[in-house]
């Protein structure tokens, strides 16, 4: 079958916006604030930043360099560099195919909340049973999931140029809206205590789980071990300064996560009086707690609408990258046309996404490993496959192709000022940290210990 023509980003800005769009998603705006609130506020923020500029930087550089060197997505890239180790690429290749379906389900929830606030239903969305009542329905969540999937495919079907245009348009809007809501949040009465909790590290709140949770968040936030960075690296021109680009992506990712914390934590403090039970609400913080905050605000429907359209933009850009990583596998591995790849991924997304949606209602009795269907796919990907994929990348770089292979690729376009850091982390530090994530996740899930 005829080899497909591979696209490429138009330049450095296009690449940075696309990867930033991948990195800045639900991981930043939904996941980061509730983990920060749960694991100590300022101390979690400090640990996350340190890990992002060391550990995160290293893995982003490794995956991007492999993608650019081979010009292929994960499976083909590993196979090109070592046929014996191609199986490692399959782990990276399958992860986005399993993530994007349940990600689109959550994206559908975001769209539903946006529609409710836009229609003036802030008091309705703030009711205690609204979220559980909505997700337990049969048809409505599936319809919103399909709408979200359609929006994702609409951009992806146009290839790299479509992804680049979407990212260049959506990312600046997302950044501006984030700043506006953050300013509103931190200027509310009582928000100062929330700011202190969020910005001042308190080492009394530090525990090993602060590090483990920050590491897990970093994987989710920077799109590490999802196949995305291999695919986007393969679209990267050799002339683009890789190190400078990755540095700017780090800054953008940390900045949006930081601003997301400013949006949410001071607001929750302000409208709950610093109630610790509210701060530890976990994943429900955005869908249960924040609607109550918006409902109590002047112009709550307007603020809520702006917030959820912002979250939609963030979710959309990340879902686009996950979908693209999956489709690039079909194009590279099976030499399929992009449109055919989109159709296949659309069907896979529906086949897994619909059960994930129904797992909160009529299929709630289906509990693999004692987990709901959506939670099961989240556990398999984020807690098992992603750490394994990252371990494989560390081993592949340090023991199979050699660190010099990556260094030489980076130095085609960059000075590689953090070369020594990269070498140390990928050989020694990263494997230990990744094993810690993997073991803690497994032991916690199977009830050996809880935290």
Secondary structure as UniProt FT lines:
FT   HELIX           12..23
FT   HELIX           27..32
FT   HELIX           33..38
FT   TURN            39..41
FT   HELIX           42..51
FT   HELIX           52..56
FT   HELIX           57..70
FT   HELIX           74..81
FT   HELIX           83..85
FT   HELIX           86..118
FT   TURN            119..120
FT   HELIX           122..125
FT   TURN            128..129
FT   HELIX           130..135
FT   HELIX           139..156
FT   TURN            157..158
FT   HELIX           159..186
FT   TURN            189..190
FT   HELIX           191..199
FT   HELIX           203..205
FT   HELIX           208..222
FT   TURN            223..225
FT   HELIX           228..234
FT   TURN            238..239
FT   HELIX           242..272
FT   HELIX           276..279
FT   HELIX           282..285
FT   TURN            286..288
FT   HELIX           289..295
FT   TURN            298..299
FT   HELIX           300..334
FT   HELIX           338..358
FT   TURN            359..365
FT   HELIX           368..370
FT   HELIX           373..378
FT   HELIX           379..385
FT   HELIX           386..395
FT   HELIX           396..401
FT   HELIX           403..410
FT   TURN            411..413
FT   TURN            417..418
FT   HELIX           419..424
FT   HELIX           425..429
FT   HELIX           430..445
FT   TURN            446..447
//
